[in-house]
C-alpha cells in the first residue's frame, strides 16, 4: 500500500507539473515560454530519480531542515520521495503534451472552432486538449506502472518500508517466496493500470466506443 500511495502521488505530481507546462509551451511555440521548458524537460528527463532524491535530501532535509529525511509517519514524509520520482515523468509528460497539442491545433475541427469565433481558451481547453490527451494518458499509465516497479530507489533512499525495498531486502536473504509474491503483485498492479488506461481511452474517444459496439453486434 505504501508503494502504491507513493507511486500515485508521483504520477499525480508529474501530471500536474507536466501537462499544464506542455499546453503552455505549445500555445507559446517558438517563444521563451516554449524554449526554456523544452530544454529543461530534455535535460531533466535524463536525471535518475536517486540523484534528485539525494539532492532534495541535502537541500530540504540537511540544509534547510524543512522536511523529514526518512520514514512515512506523516504526509510531509511523502513530499521528497514523491517529488524525486515525479520530476522525470513530468518532463516526459511535458514533451508528450506539447507534441500532441501542436498536432491537435492543426486539425480541421480546431480551425472550424476558431472560424466560428470560439474564444481561444475554449478552442485550446475544450477542442484541442481532449484529443491531445490520448497519448499523454498512455504515457501517464506507463509512468504509473514504472513508478510502482521502480519506487524501490526512493524507498531505499528515504527508508520507506514498501514493496520494492522488501523485495531488495529479501533478495539478500534469498527468500524466494517473498520475491516471487512481490514480483507477481507488481505485475498485477501494472496490468490493472493498463486496463484502467484502456477504459479512460474509451471514455475520452467516442471512436473507440463505436468500434467496440460494432464488434459486439
Secondary structure as UniProt FT lines:
FT   HELIX           2..27
FT   TURN            28..30
FT   HELIX           32..44
FT   TURN            45..46
FT   HELIX           49..56
FT   HELIX           57..63
FT   HELIX           76..104
FT   TURN            105..106
FT   HELIX           108..115
FT   TURN            116..117
FT   HELIX           120..122
FT   HELIX           123..128
FT   HELIX           129..150
FT   HELIX           152..157
FT   TURN            158..159
FT   HELIX           163..172
FT   TURN            173..174
FT   HELIX           176..204
FT   HELIX           206..216
//
